[in-house]
Amino acid sequence: MSPEPMAETYIARSPAIAARMLGGEMMIMSAVDSTFFTLNEVATVIWQAADGHTPLSQIIERRVCKEFEIAPDVAQRDAADFVNQLSQHGILLVSDQPIPESKPVAGGKP
């Protein structure tokens, strides 16, 4: 028997956030707990691609690895840490299935 493939991870921007691009950096604030994040270039690419329909593995392969010339295993580990941190604050929604689109509260989509 072959091993089961790992489940895909889907990410989407929470509607309970405010986000703006300022000076080339994405600024995000949680409306839930007022946590504030400033994203670097790589994290901004992941954030902007978090549509709920594209698996995180594809975002990493098609965007992060190509745009930043980073090894897939390093990109996957760093992206998982980033997604985990933002999901703990309710800024990113995470699922093993595609996530239906929801309306942003304030500036959720760049």
ROPA-233248 format. One line per 8 residues: number of its first residue (from 0); their letters; for each residue x negated, z, y of N, C-alpha, C, O. Coordinates in Angstrom, 1 decimal, decimal comma, m for minus. Example, Ala and Ser with C-alpha at 12.3 -4.5 7.8 and 13.67 -1.06 7.14 Angstrom:
0) as) m13,2 7,8 m5,7 m12,3 7,8 m4,5 m13,2 7,8 m3,3 m14,2 8,5 m3,3; m12,8 7,1 m2,2 m13,7 7,1 m1,1 m12,9 7,9 0,0 m13,4 8,0 1,1 $
This chain:
0) mspepmae) m0,8 0,0 m1,2 0,0 0,0 0,0 m0,9 0,0 1,2 m1,9 0,7 1,3; m0,5 m0,8 2,2 m1,2 m0,8 3,5 m0,7 0,4 4,4 0,4 0,8 4,3; m1,7 0,9 5,2 m1,3 2,0 6,1 m0,2 1,5 7,1 m0,2 0,3 7,5; 0,7 2,4 7,5 1,7 2,1 8,5 1,0 1,8 9,9 0,1 2,6 10,2; 1,4 0,8 10,6 0,8 0,6 11,9 1,2 1,7 12,8 2,3 2,3 12,7; 0,3 2,0 13,8 0,6 3,1 14,7 1,8 2,6 15,6 1,9 1,4 16,0; 2,6 3,6 16,0 3,7 3,3 16,9 3,2 2,9 18,2 2,2 3,4 18,7; 3,9 1,9 18,8 3,5 1,5 20,2 3,9 2,6 21,2 4,9 3,4 20,9 $
8) tyiarspa) 3,3 2,7 22,3 3,7 3,6 23,4 4,1 2,7 24,6 3,4 1,8 25,0; 5,3 3,0 25,1 5,9 2,4 26,2 5,9 3,3 27,4 6,3 4,5 27,2; 5,6 2,9 28,6 5,6 3,7 29,7 6,4 3,1 30,9 6,4 1,8 31,0; 7,0 3,9 31,6 7,8 3,4 32,8 7,6 4,4 33,9 7,5 5,6 33,7; 7,7 3,9 35,1 7,7 4,8 36,3 9,0 5,6 36,4 10,0 5,1 36,2; 8,9 6,9 36,6 10,0 7,7 36,8 10,8 7,4 38,1 10,1 7,0 39,0; 12,1 7,5 38,0 12,8 7,2 39,3 12,7 8,4 40,2 13,1 8,4 41,4; 12,2 9,6 39,8 12,1 10,8 40,6 10,7 10,9 41,2 10,1 12,0 41,2 $
16) iaarmlgg) 10,3 9,8 41,8 9,0 9,8 42,5 9,0 9,1 43,8 10,0 8,3 44,1; 8,0 9,3 44,6 7,8 8,5 45,8 6,4 7,9 45,7 5,5 8,6 45,4; 6,2 6,6 45,8 4,9 5,9 45,7 4,7 4,9 46,8 5,6 4,2 47,1; 3,5 4,9 47,3 3,1 3,9 48,3 1,6 3,5 48,1 0,8 4,3 47,7; 1,3 2,3 48,4 0,0 1,8 48,4 m0,6 2,0 49,8 0,0 1,5 50,8; m1,7 2,8 49,9 m2,3 3,0 51,2 m3,8 2,8 51,1 m4,5 3,5 50,3; m4,3 1,9 51,9 m5,7 1,6 51,9 m6,3 1,3 50,5 m7,4 1,7 50,2; m5,5 0,5 49,7 m6,0 0,1 48,4 m5,9 1,1 47,3 m6,3 0,9 46,2 $
24) emmimsav) m5,3 2,3 47,6 m5,0 3,3 46,6 m3,6 3,6 46,5 m2,8 3,6 47,5; m3,1 3,9 45,3 m1,7 4,2 45,1 m1,5 5,7 45,2 m2,2 6,5 44,6; m0,6 6,1 46,1 m0,3 7,5 46,3 1,1 7,8 45,7 2,0 7,1 45,9; 1,1 8,8 44,8 2,4 9,1 44,1 2,7 10,6 44,3 1,8 11,5 44,2; 4,0 10,9 44,6 4,4 12,3 44,6 5,7 12,4 43,8 6,6 11,6 43,8; 5,7 13,5 43,0 6,8 13,8 42,1 7,9 14,5 43,0 7,6 15,5 43,7; 9,1 14,0 42,9 10,2 14,7 43,6 10,6 16,0 42,9 11,3 16,8 43,4; 10,2 16,1 41,6 10,5 17,3 40,8 9,7 18,5 41,2 10,3 19,6 41,5 $
32) dstfftln) 8,4 18,4 41,3 7,6 19,5 41,6 6,6 19,3 42,8 5,7 20,1 43,0; 6,8 18,2 43,5 5,9 17,9 44,7 4,5 17,7 44,3 3,6 17,8 45,2; 4,1 17,4 43,1 2,8 17,2 42,7 2,4 15,8 43,3 3,1 14,9 43,2; 1,1 15,7 43,8 0,7 14,6 44,5 m0,5 14,0 43,8 m1,5 14,7 43,4; m0,5 12,7 43,5 m1,7 12,0 42,9 m2,1 10,8 43,7 m1,3 10,1 44,3; m3,4 10,6 43,7 m4,0 9,4 44,3 m4,7 8,7 43,1 m5,5 9,3 42,4; m4,3 7,5 42,8 m4,7 6,7 41,7 m5,9 5,8 42,0 m5,9 5,2 43,1; m6,9 5,8 41,1 m8,0 4,8 41,3 m7,5 3,4 40,9 m6,3 3,2 40,5 $
40) evatviwq) m8,4 2,4 41,0 m8,0 1,0 40,7 m7,4 0,8 39,3 m6,4 0,2 39,2; m8,1 1,4 38,3 m7,6 1,2 36,9 m6,3 1,9 36,7 m5,4 1,3 36,2; m6,1 3,1 37,2 m4,9 3,8 37,1 m3,8 3,1 37,8 m2,6 3,1 37,4; m4,1 2,5 38,9 m3,1 1,7 39,7 m2,6 0,5 38,9 m1,4 0,2 38,9; m3,5 m0,2 38,2 m3,1 m1,3 37,4 m2,1 m0,9 36,3 m1,1 m1,5 36,0; m2,5 0,2 35,7 m1,6 0,8 34,6 m0,2 1,2 35,2 0,8 0,8 34,7; m0,2 1,9 36,3 1,0 2,3 37,0 1,9 1,1 37,4 3,1 1,1 37,1; 1,3 0,0 37,9 2,0 m1,1 38,4 2,6 m1,9 37,2 3,6 m2,5 37,3 $
48) aadghtpl) 1,9 m1,8 36,0 2,4 m2,5 34,8 3,4 m1,7 34,0 3,9 m2,2 33,0; 3,6 m0,5 34,4 4,5 0,4 33,6 5,9 0,1 33,8 6,6 0,7 34,6; 6,3 m1,0 33,1 7,7 m1,5 33,3 8,7 m1,0 32,2 9,9 m1,4 32,2; 8,2 m0,3 31,2 9,0 0,2 30,2 9,2 m0,7 29,0 9,8 m0,4 28,0; 8,8 m2,0 29,2 9,0 m3,0 28,2 7,7 m3,5 27,6 7,7 m3,9 26,4; 6,6 m3,4 28,3 5,3 m3,8 27,8 4,6 m2,6 27,2 4,4 m1,6 27,9; 4,2 m2,7 25,9 3,5 m1,6 25,3 2,2 m1,3 26,0 1,5 m2,2 26,6; 1,8 0,0 26,1 0,6 0,4 26,7 m0,6 m0,4 26,2 m1,6 m0,7 26,9 $
56) sqiierrv) m0,7 m0,6 24,9 m1,8 m1,3 24,2 m1,9 m2,7 24,9 m3,1 m3,2 25,0; m0,8 m3,4 25,2 m0,9 m4,7 25,8 m1,4 m4,6 27,2 m2,1 m5,5 27,7; m0,9 m3,6 28,0 m1,4 m3,4 29,3 m2,9 m3,2 29,4 m3,6 m3,8 30,2; m3,4 m2,4 28,4 m4,8 m2,2 28,3 m5,6 m3,5 28,0 m6,6 m3,8 28,6; m5,1 m4,2 27,0 m5,8 m5,4 26,5 m5,7 m6,5 27,5 m6,8 m7,1 27,8; m4,6 m6,8 28,1 m4,4 m7,9 28,9 m4,8 m7,7 30,4 m5,1 m8,6 31,1; m4,7 m6,5 30,8 m5,0 m6,2 32,3 m6,3 m5,4 32,4 m7,2 m5,8 33,1; m6,3 m4,2 31,9 m7,4 m3,3 32,1 m8,7 m3,8 31,6 m9,7 m3,9 32,4 $
64) ckefeiap) m8,8 m4,2 30,3 m10,0 m4,7 29,8 m10,5 m5,9 30,4 m11,7 m6,1 30,7; m9,6 m6,8 30,7 m10,0 m8,1 31,4 m10,4 m7,9 32,8 m11,4 m8,5 33,3; m9,7 m7,1 33,6 m9,9 m7,0 35,0 m11,1 m6,1 35,3 m11,8 m6,2 36,3; m11,4 m5,1 34,4 m12,5 m4,2 34,7 m13,6 m4,2 33,7 m14,5 m3,4 33,8; m13,6 m5,2 32,8 m14,7 m5,3 31,8 m15,0 m4,0 31,1 m16,2 m3,5 31,2; m14,0 m3,3 30,5 m14,2 m2,0 29,9 m13,9 m2,2 28,4 m13,0 m3,0 28,0; m14,6 m1,5 27,6 m14,4 m1,5 26,1 m13,0 m1,0 25,8 m12,5 m0,1 26,4; m12,3 m1,7 24,8 m10,9 m1,3 24,5 m10,8 0,1 24,1 m9,8 0,8 24,4 $
72) dvaqrdaa) m11,7 0,6 23,3 m11,6 2,0 22,8 m11,7 3,0 24,0 m11,0 4,0 24,0; m12,6 2,7 24,9 m12,8 3,6 26,1 m11,5 3,5 27,0 m11,0 4,5 27,4; m11,0 2,3 27,2 m9,8 2,1 28,0 m8,6 2,8 27,4 m7,8 3,4 28,1; m8,5 2,7 26,1 m7,4 3,3 25,4 m7,4 4,8 25,5 m6,4 5,4 25,8; m8,6 5,4 25,3 m8,7 6,9 25,5 m8,4 7,3 26,9 m7,7 8,3 27,1; m9,0 6,6 27,9 m8,8 7,0 29,3 m7,3 6,8 29,7 m6,8 7,6 30,4; m6,7 5,7 29,2 m5,3 5,4 29,6 m4,4 6,5 28,9 m3,4 6,9 29,6; m4,7 6,9 27,7 m3,9 7,9 27,1 m4,0 9,3 27,8 m2,9 9,9 28,0 $
80) dfvnqlsq) m5,1 9,6 28,3 m5,3 10,8 29,1 m4,5 10,7 30,4 m3,8 11,7 30,8; m4,6 9,6 31,1 m3,9 9,3 32,3 m2,4 9,4 32,1 m1,7 10,1 32,9; m1,9 8,7 31,1 m0,5 8,7 30,8 0,0 10,1 30,5 1,1 10,5 31,0; m0,7 10,9 29,7 m0,4 12,2 29,3 m0,3 13,1 30,6 0,7 13,9 30,7; m1,2 13,0 31,5 m1,3 13,8 32,7 0,0 13,5 33,6 0,6 14,5 34,0; 0,2 12,3 33,8 1,4 11,9 34,7 2,7 12,2 34,0 3,7 12,6 34,7; 2,8 12,1 32,7 4,0 12,3 32,0 4,4 13,8 32,0 5,5 14,2 32,1; 3,3 14,7 32,0 3,6 16,1 32,1 4,2 16,5 33,4 4,9 17,6 33,5 $
88) hgillvsd) 4,0 15,7 34,4 4,6 16,0 35,7 5,9 15,2 36,0 6,4 15,3 37,1; 6,3 14,5 35,0 7,5 13,7 35,1 7,4 12,5 35,9 8,4 11,9 36,4; 6,2 12,0 36,1 5,9 10,9 37,0 6,0 9,6 36,2 6,4 8,5 36,6; 5,5 9,7 34,9 5,7 8,5 34,0 6,6 9,0 32,8 6,5 10,1 32,4; 7,4 8,0 32,4 8,2 8,3 31,2 7,5 7,6 30,0 7,0 6,5 30,2; 7,5 8,3 28,9 6,8 7,8 27,7 7,7 7,8 26,5 8,5 8,7 26,3; 7,7 6,7 25,8 8,5 6,5 24,6 7,8 5,7 23,5 6,9 4,9 23,8; 8,3 5,8 22,3 7,8 4,9 21,2 8,7 3,7 21,1 8,5 2,9 20,2 $
96) qpipeskp) 9,7 3,5 22,0 10,5 2,4 22,1 10,6 1,9 23,5 10,4 2,7 24,4; 11,0 0,6 23,8 11,1 0,2 25,1 12,1 1,1 25,9 13,1 1,6 25,4; 11,8 1,3 27,2 12,5 2,2 28,1 13,4 1,4 29,0 12,9 0,5 29,7; 14,7 1,7 29,0 15,6 0,9 29,9 15,2 1,1 31,3 14,7 2,2 31,7; 15,4 0,1 32,1 15,1 0,2 33,6 16,0 1,2 34,3 17,2 1,2 34,0; 15,4 1,9 35,2 16,2 2,8 36,0 15,8 2,6 37,5 14,8 2,0 37,8; 16,7 2,9 38,4 16,5 2,7 39,8 15,5 3,7 40,4 15,7 4,9 40,2; 14,5 3,3 41,2 13,6 4,3 41,8 14,3 5,0 42,9 15,2 4,5 43,5 $
104) vaggkp) 13,9 6,3 43,1 14,4 7,1 44,1 13,9 6,7 45,5 14,7 6,4 46,4; 12,6 6,6 45,6 12,0 6,2 46,9 10,6 5,5 46,7 9,7 6,2 46,3; 10,6 4,2 46,8 9,3 3,5 46,7 8,7 3,5 45,3 7,5 3,4 45,2; 9,5 3,7 44,3 8,9 3,7 42,9 8,3 2,4 42,5 7,4 2,4 41,6; 8,7 1,3 43,1 8,1 0,0 42,7 7,3 m0,5 43,9 7,9 m0,6 45,0; 6,1 m0,9 43,7 5,3 m1,4 44,8 5,8 m2,7 45,4 5,2 m3,2 46,3 $
